[in-house]
Amino acid sequence: MDTVTIITSILTLIAGIGIFLIACSMMSSNLEALGSGKLKALFAKASKSKLVGVGVGTATCAVIQSSSATSVMVIGFVNAGIMTLTQAATVIFGANIGTTVTGQLVSLGLFGRNSISTSVIFATFAGIGAFVLAFAKNDRAQKAGGIMAGFGMLFVGLSMMSDAMGYFSGLDSVKNFLAVFRNPFLLVLIGAVFTAIVQSSSVMTSMAITMVVTDLISLNQGIYITMGSNIGTCVTALIAGMTSTKNAKRTALIHLIFNVSGVAVFMLIGLFMGLGGIDYGYLFAKMFPHTPQMQLSMFHTIFNIVTVIIVLPLTNFLVKLVTKIVPDKSGKGTSEDEPHFRFLEEHMLRTPPIAVQQIKNEVVDMAYIAIKNFELSCEIVCTLNYENIKTFRTNEEQLNFLNKELVRFIIRLLKEDLNEKDRIYLSTAIRSVNDLERVGDYAENIVEYADKLKAANEKFSDEAIREINRLKELIKNLYNEVITAYKFCDGQALKKAYAIEETVDVVTEKMTESHIVRMGSGLCAADVGTQYLSLSSNAERIADHFINFAKTIKAFS
């Protein structure tokens, strides 16, 4: 083999790896966007039991074709406080099973090498998907085209890698060089390091499969390299976890311990088998004769399933262990009173459909904070008791934080690959955030009226307080219908909200009339009257902003 052929083979291998990575990314992003609703529903079920958590992790990873992305997503949920460590651990266990789907697809693509190979047949999906992308107008059809194109490109990349490996297998010098690497620990290290570099265990496993099929390495070598890829894939999650909360660090550590434990158990079993002159290569060659691609892909699947079976009963112990390794420190830390996201986390940008759902949760939570501050402001202005003023100020800071940071997050998310429905929702969410922040501003105005009353040593009459409390209850009822409408796209709840808002208009108008009468009869001072009239006007505007918030369902439902 001459120098030109060697260089061509190296370039072909690099190109094949690149196409394979791009294909995985295309499939992942389009599958996420197309199945966003199902993906959101899957994670909602993760808390039911440990087995359900494993199933959710398996299904999610099979959909988005990346155990690293799934693990990072889970770390985001733990960091946001919406998933416990135990739930996160079971989802990560399942993700390791789900990631074996790619290996099974690759082994399927390497059949029929003496006729029309399955790899060539599957690669045609790249062309079909490209035609769909070029001519489809419907968003779902375009996503489906992207999935088909990605699926086909997966096998184009695989074919190029296989061809490059075929060239190298013809060189005795290359085969002799690779034959030196027989030490299982060294092979595991090679697999871990390469996977950490490319940040994809699927690429490493696929390369190992093609190297085994082309006789470049032995099956036993491929098995230990594949084991190493399971450790290398933890690097992405570790990077994500180390920059987050303690629970997120613990989640990343669970991922590492789980994968290292599986490798350690199988290495130990391999050593015992070696005493009897048997190795994994011999065992799986007997189980799946004459199909080297199936031998390695099936080992990868069985390895991960057995590891889950071993570790799953020890989940609680594992959670306690990582809690001791990364303990809670007494003293200063991140205070819950400091403004922060409750459901969102930076790394969720990797999984746009999940991020969209979490934005909705943040908006709903923002609405809850806004109504609570309105209720607190009414309580303060009626009683002139400032016992809850700290809670009010904390809520106000949170509303201001969400108004700025949530909009920034949404704008960043809009740059990602989203389906049309999610894109429309995010556009309305920006307006919703502004409406809810305005509710907070009006509540702050009402507290300022209380400050003025207290400074003037004045207060509202009993009749005025009864009217304010009635208005408060009306707006609370309005909020309840608004939230029902927003969360469930409930048109009936929106109609009820409209009716309540009209009642608020009538009530505030009557409040104005009755208070003017009280001022005329001398029951209320002019300064008190000014504050009262401003309060009723602010309350009416609060109702208007809640209605604006609810009306957005017409755009995305």
GUZA-521910 format. One record per residue (C-alpha): residue in three letters; x, y, z. Coordinates in steps of 0.5 Angstrom, whole numbers, padded with zeros to 4 digits, always signed. Example, Ala and Ser with C-alpha at 12.3 -4.5 7.8 and 13.67 -1.06 7.14 Angstrom:
<recs>
ALA+0025-0009+0016
SER+0027-0002+0014
</recs>
This chain:
<recs>
MET+0000+0000+0000
ASP+0003+0007-0002
THR+0004+0013+0002
VAL-0002+0016-0002
THR-0007+0011-0001
ILE-0005+0011+0007
ILE-0006+0018+0007
THR-0013+0017+0003
SER-0015+0012+0008
ILE-0013+0017+0014
LEU-0017+0022+0011
THR-0023+0018+0010
LEU-0023+0015+0017
ILE-0023+0022+0019
ALA-0029+0024+0014
GLY-0033+0018+0017
ILE-0032+0020+0024
GLY-0034+0027+0022
ILE-0040+0025+0018
PHE-0042+0020+0024
LEU-0042+0025+0029
ILE-0046+0030+0025
ALA-0051+0025+0023
CYS-0052+0023+0031
SER-0053+0031+0032
MET-0058+0031+0026
MET-0062+0025+0029
SER-0062+0028+0036
SER-0064+0035+0035
ASN-0070+0033+0030
LEU-0072+0027+0034
GLU-0072+0032+0040
ALA-0076+0037+0037
LEU-0081+0032+0033
GLY-0082+0028+0040
SER-0082+0034+0045
GLY-0089+0032+0048
LYS-0087+0025+0049
LEU-0080+0027+0052
LYS-0083+0032+0057
ALA-0088+0026+0059
LEU-0083+0021+0060
PHE-0079+0025+0065
ALA-0086+0027+0069
LYS-0086+0019+0070
ALA-0079+0018+0072
SER-0081+0019+0080
LYS-0086+0013+0080
SER-0081+0008+0081
LYS-0074+0006+0080
LEU-0075+0001+0074
VAL-0080+0006+0071
GLY-0074+0011+0072
VAL-0069+0006+0068
GLY-0075+0005+0063
VAL-0075+0013+0062
GLY-0067+0014+0061
THR-0067+0008+0056
ALA-0073+0011+0052
THR-0070+0018+0052
CYS-0063+0016+0051
ALA-0066+0011+0045
VAL-0069+0018+0042
ILE-0064+0023+0043
GLN-0058+0018+0041
SER-0054+0021+0047
SER-0052+0018+0054
SER-0048+0024+0055
ALA-0054+0029+0053
THR-0059+0025+0057
SER-0054+0025+0063
VAL-0053+0033+0062
MET-0060+0034+0062
VAL-0062+0030+0068
ILE-0056+0034+0072
GLY-0060+0040+0070
PHE-0066+0037+0073
VAL-0063+0036+0079
ASN-0059+0043+0079
ALA-0066+0046+0078
GLY-0069+0042+0084
ILE-0074+0038+0080
MET-0071+0031+0080
THR-0068+0028+0087
LEU-0062+0024+0086
THR-0065+0017+0087
GLN-0069+0019+0081
ALA-0063+0022+0077
ALA-0059+0016+0078
THR-0064+0011+0076
VAL-0065+0015+0069
ILE-0058+0015+0068
PHE-0058+0007+0069
GLY-0063+0007+0064
ALA-0059+0012+0059
ASN-0053+0007+0059
ILE-0058+0002+0056
GLY-0061+0006+0051
THR-0054+0008+0048
THR-0053+0001+0046
VAL-0058+0002+0040
THR-0053+0006+0036
GLY-0049+0000+0037
GLN-0054-0005+0035
LEU-0056+0000+0028
VAL-0049+0000+0026
SER-0048-0008+0027
LEU-0054-0009+0023
GLY-0051-0004+0018
LEU-0045-0009+0017
PHE-0049-0015+0014
GLY-0049-0017+0007
ARG-0042-0015+0005
ASN-0042-0020+0000
SER-0048-0017-0004
ILE-0052-0011-0003
SER-0050-0009+0004
THR-0055-0006+0009
SER-0051+0000+0010
VAL-0052+0002+0003
ILE-0059+0000+0003
PHE-0060+0005+0010
ALA-0055+0010+0007
THR-0060+0011+0002
PHE-0065+0015+0007
ALA-0060+0020+0007
GLY-0062+0022+0000
ILE-0069+0021+0001
GLY-0069+0025+0007
ALA-0065+0031+0003
PHE-0071+0031-0002
VAL-0076+0031+0004
LEU-0072+0037+0007
ALA-0072+0041+0000
PHE-0079+0040-0002
ALA-0083+0039+0005
LYS-0087+0046+0007
ASN-0090+0043+0014
ASP-0085+0043+0020
ARG-0087+0036+0022
ALA-0085+0033+0015
GLN-0078+0037+0015
LYS-0077+0034+0022
ALA-0078+0027+0019
GLY-0074+0029+0013
GLY-0068+0031+0018
ILE-0069+0024+0022
MET-0068+0020+0015
ALA-0062+0024+0013
GLY-0059+0023+0020
PHE-0060+0016+0020
GLY-0058+0015+0013
MET-0052+0019+0014
LEU-0050+0015+0020
PHE-0049+0009+0015
VAL-0045+0014+0010
GLY-0040+0015+0016
LEU-0040+0008+0018
SER-0039+0006+0011
MET-0033+0011+0010
MET-0030+0008+0017
SER-0031+0001+0015
ASP-0027+0002+0008
ALA-0021+0006+0012
MET-0021+0000+0017
GLY-0021-0005+0011
TYR-0015-0001+0008
PHE-0011-0001+0014
SER-0013-0009+0015
GLY-0009-0010+0009
LEU-0002-0007+0012
ASP+0001-0012+0017
SER+0005-0007+0020
VAL-0001-0004+0023
LYS-0004-0010+0025
ASN+0002-0012+0028
PHE+0002-0005+0032
LEU-0005-0006+0034
ALA-0004-0013+0036
VAL+0001-0011+0042
PHE-0005-0007+0045
ARG-0007-0014+0049
ASN-0007-0011+0056
PRO-0014-0010+0058
PHE-0013-0004+0063
LEU-0009-0001+0057
LEU-0015-0002+0052
VAL-0020+0000+0057
LEU-0016+0007+0058
ILE-0015+0008+0050
GLY-0023+0007+0050
ALA-0024+0012+0055
VAL-0019+0017+0053
PHE-0021+0017+0046
THR-0029+0017+0048
ALA-0027+0023+0052
ILE-0024+0027+0046
VAL-0030+0026+0041
GLN-0035+0026+0047
SER-0039+0020+0044
SER-0039+0013+0046
SER-0043+0012+0040
VAL-0037+0014+0035
MET-0032+0010+0040
THR-0037+0003+0040
SER-0038+0004+0032
MET-0031+0005+0031
ALA-0029-0002+0035
ILE-0034-0006+0031
THR-0032-0004+0024
MET-0025-0005+0027
VAL-0027-0012+0029
VAL-0031-0014+0023
THR-0025-0012+0018
ASP-0020-0016+0023
LEU-0016-0010+0025
ILE-0017-0012+0032
SER-0019-0018+0036
LEU-0026-0019+0039
ASN-0023-0019+0045
GLN-0019-0012+0044
GLY-0026-0009+0042
ILE-0030-0011+0048
TYR-0025-0008+0053
ILE-0024-0001+0048
THR-0032-0001+0049
MET-0032-0002+0056
GLY-0027+0004+0056
SER-0032+0008+0052
ASN-0037+0007+0058
ILE-0032+0011+0063
GLY-0030+0016+0057
THR-0037+0018+0056
CYS-0038+0021+0063
VAL-0033+0027+0062
THR-0039+0031+0059
ALA-0043+0030+0065
LEU-0037+0031+0070
ILE-0036+0038+0067
ALA-0043+0040+0067
GLY-0044+0037+0074
MET-0038+0041+0077
THR-0040+0048+0075
SER-0047+0047+0078
THR-0050+0045+0085
LYS-0048+0040+0090
ASN-0053+0035+0088
ALA-0051+0036+0081
LYS-0044+0034+0082
ARG-0047+0028+0086
THR-0051+0026+0080
ALA-0045+0027+0075
LEU-0041+0023+0081
ILE-0046+0017+0081
HIS-0046+0017+0073
LEU-0038+0016+0074
ILE-0038+0011+0079
PHE-0044+0007+0076
ASN-0040+0006+0069
VAL-0033+0005+0073
SER-0037-0001+0077
GLY-0039-0004+0071
VAL-0032-0004+0068
ALA-0029-0007+0075
VAL-0034-0012+0075
PHE-0033-0015+0068
MET-0026-0014+0068
LEU-0026-0018+0075
ILE-0030-0023+0071
GLY-0025-0023+0065
LEU-0019-0024+0070
PHE-0023-0031+0073
MET-0025-0033+0066
GLY-0017-0032+0064
LEU-0015-0037+0069
GLY-0019-0042+0065
GLY-0017-0040+0058
ILE-0023-0037+0056
ASP-0024-0030+0055
TYR-0030-0025+0053
GLY-0028-0026+0045
TYR-0029-0033+0046
LEU-0035-0033+0049
PHE-0039-0028+0045
ALA-0036-0032+0039
LYS-0039-0038+0041
MET-0046-0035+0043
PHE-0046-0031+0036
PRO-0042-0035+0031
HIS-0040-0032+0024
THR-0042-0025+0026
PRO-0037-0021+0029
GLN-0041-0014+0029
MET-0047-0018+0033
GLN-0042-0021+0038
LEU-0039-0014+0040
SER-0046-0010+0040
MET-0049-0015+0044
PHE-0043-0015+0049
HIS-0044-0008+0049
THR-0052-0009+0051
ILE-0051-0015+0055
PHE-0046-0011+0059
ASN-0050-0005+0060
ILE-0056-0009+0062
VAL-0052-0013+0067
THR-0049-0007+0070
VAL-0056-0004+0071
ILE-0059-0011+0074
ILE-0053-0011+0079
VAL-0053-0003+0081
LEU-0060-0002+0081
PRO-0061-0005+0088
LEU-0056-0001+0091
THR-0058+0006+0089
ASN-0060+0008+0096
PHE-0053+0006+0098
LEU-0050+0010+0092
VAL-0054+0016+0093
LYS-0051+0016+0101
LEU-0044+0015+0098
VAL-0044+0021+0094
THR-0047+0025+0099
LYS-0041+0023+0104
ILE-0036+0025+0098
VAL-0040+0031+0096
PRO-0042+0033+0103
ASP-0047+0039+0105
LYS-0042+0045+0108
SER-0045+0049+0114
GLY-0044+0056+0113
LYS-0045+0061+0107
GLY-0048+0058+0101
THR-0053+0060+0096
SER-0059+0062+0100
GLU-0066+0060+0097
ASP-0068+0068+0098
GLU-0063+0070+0093
PRO-0066+0070+0086
HIS-0065+0064+0082
PHE-0069+0060+0077
ARG-0073+0054+0080
PHE-0074+0050+0074
LEU-0069+0052+0069
GLU-0061+0050+0068
GLU-0056+0053+0063
HIS-0055+0046+0061
MET-0062+0045+0059
LEU-0061+0049+0052
ARG-0058+0042+0050
THR-0065+0039+0050
PRO-0069+0045+0047
PRO-0076+0041+0048
ILE-0075+0040+0055
ALA-0072+0047+0056
VAL-0079+0049+0053
GLN-0083+0045+0058
GLN-0079+0048+0064
ILE-0080+0055+0062
LYS-0087+0054+0062
ASN-0086+0052+0069
GLU-0082+0058+0071
VAL-0087+0062+0068
VAL-0093+0059+0072
ASP-0089+0060+0078
MET-0088+0067+0077
ALA-0095+0068+0076
TYR-0096+0065+0083
ILE-0090+0069+0086
ALA-0094+0075+0083
ILE-0101+0074+0086
LYS-0098+0072+0093
ASN-0095+0079+0093
PHE-0101+0082+0091
GLU-0105+0079+0097
LEU-0099+0081+0101
SER-0099+0088+0099
CYS-0107+0088+0100
GLU-0106+0085+0107
ILE-0100+0090+0109
VAL-0105+0096+0106
CYS-0111+0094+0110
THR-0107+0092+0117
LEU-0101+0097+0116
ASN-0097+0091+0119
TYR-0090+0090+0116
GLU-0089+0083+0119
ASN-0089+0080+0112
ILE-0085+0085+0108
LYS-0079+0081+0108
THR-0082+0076+0104
PHE-0085+0081+0100
ARG-0079+0084+0098
THR-0076+0077+0096
ASN-0081+0076+0092
GLU-0081+0082+0088
GLU-0073+0081+0087
GLN-0075+0074+0084
LEU-0080+0077+0080
ASN-0075+0082+0077
PHE-0070+0077+0076
LEU-0074+0073+0072
ASN-0077+0079+0068
LYS-0069+0080+0066
GLU-0066+0073+0066
LEU-0072+0069+0063
VAL-0073+0073+0057
ARG-0065+0072+0056
PHE-0066+0065+0057
ILE-0072+0065+0052
ILE-0068+0069+0047
ARG-0062+0064+0047
LEU-0067+0058+0046
LEU-0070+0061+0040
LYS-0064+0060+0037
GLU-0064+0053+0037
ASP-0068+0048+0033
LEU-0075+0048+0035
ASN-0082+0046+0032
GLU-0086+0051+0030
LYS-0091+0050+0036
ASP-0085+0051+0041
ARG-0083+0057+0038
ILE-0090+0060+0038
TYR-0090+0059+0045
LEU-0083+0062+0047
SER-0085+0068+0043
THR-0092+0069+0047
ALA-0088+0067+0054
ILE-0084+0074+0053
ARG-0090+0078+0053
SER-0093+0074+0059
VAL-0086+0075+0063
ASN-0087+0082+0062
ASP-0095+0082+0064
LEU-0093+0078+0071
GLU-0087+0083+0072
ARG-0092+0089+0072
VAL-0097+0085+0077
GLY-0091+0085+0081
ASP-0090+0093+0080
TYR-0097+0094+0082
ALA-0097+0090+0088
GLU-0091+0095+0090
ASN-0095+0101+0089
ILE-0100+0098+0094
VAL-0095+0097+0099
GLU-0092+0105+0098
TYR-0099+0107+0099
ALA-0099+0103+0106
ASP-0092+0107+0107
LYS-0096+0114+0106
LEU-0102+0112+0110
LYS-0097+0110+0116
ALA-0093+0116+0115
ALA-0099+0120+0116
ASN-0102+0116+0121
GLU-0108+0115+0117
LYS-0112+0108+0116
PHE-0117+0106+0111
SER-0124+0105+0114
ASP-0127+0098+0116
GLU-0132+0099+0110
ALA-0126+0101+0105
ILE-0122+0094+0108
ARG-0128+0090+0107
GLU-0128+0092+0099
ILE-0121+0091+0099
ASN-0121+0084+0101
ARG-0127+0083+0097
LEU-0123+0085+0091
LYS-0117+0081+0093
GLU-0121+0075+0093
LEU-0124+0076+0086
ILE-0117+0077+0083
LYS-0115+0071+0087
ASN-0121+0067+0083
LEU-0119+0070+0077
TYR-0112+0068+0078
ASN-0114+0061+0079
GLU-0118+0061+0072
VAL-0112+0064+0069
ILE-0107+0059+0071
THR-0112+0053+0069
ALA-0113+0056+0062
TYR-0105+0057+0062
LYS-0103+0050+0064
PHE-0108+0046+0061
CYS-0110+0051+0055
ASP-0117+0050+0057
GLY-0122+0055+0054
GLN-0127+0054+0059
ALA-0123+0057+0064
LEU-0121+0063+0060
LYS-0128+0064+0059
LYS-0129+0064+0066
ALA-0123+0069+0067
TYR-0126+0074+0062
ALA-0133+0074+0066
ILE-0129+0075+0073
GLU-0125+0080+0070
GLU-0131+0084+0068
THR-0134+0083+0075
VAL-0127+0086+0077
ASP-0128+0092+0073
VAL-0135+0093+0076
VAL-0133+0092+0083
THR-0127+0097+0082
GLU-0132+0102+0079
LYS-0137+0102+0085
MET-0131+0102+0090
THR-0129+0109+0087
GLU-0136+0111+0087
SER-0137+0109+0095
HIS-0131+0112+0097
ILE-0132+0119+0094
VAL-0139+0118+0098
ARG-0135+0117+0104
MET-0130+0123+0103
GLY-0136+0127+0102
SER-0139+0125+0108
GLY-0132+0126+0112
LEU-0131+0119+0114
CYS-0125+0119+0110
ALA-0119+0124+0109
ALA-0117+0127+0102
ASP-0110+0123+0103
VAL-0113+0117+0105
GLY-0118+0117+0099
THR-0113+0118+0094
GLN-0109+0112+0096
TYR-0115+0108+0096
LEU-0117+0110+0089
SER-0110+0109+0086
LEU-0111+0102+0090
SER-0117+0100+0086
SER-0114+0103+0079
ASN-0108+0099+0080
ALA-0112+0092+0082
GLU-0116+0093+0076
ARG-0110+0093+0072
ILE-0107+0087+0075
ALA-0113+0084+0073
ASP-0112+0086+0066
HIS-0105+0083+0066
PHE-0107+0077+0068
ILE-0112+0076+0063
ASN-0107+0078+0058
PHE-0103+0073+0061
ALA-0108+0068+0060
LYS-0110+0070+0053
THR-0103+0068+0050
ILE-0106+0060+0050
LYS-0110+0062+0043
ALA-0103+0063+0040
PHE-0100+0056+0042
SER-0106+0052+0044
</recs>
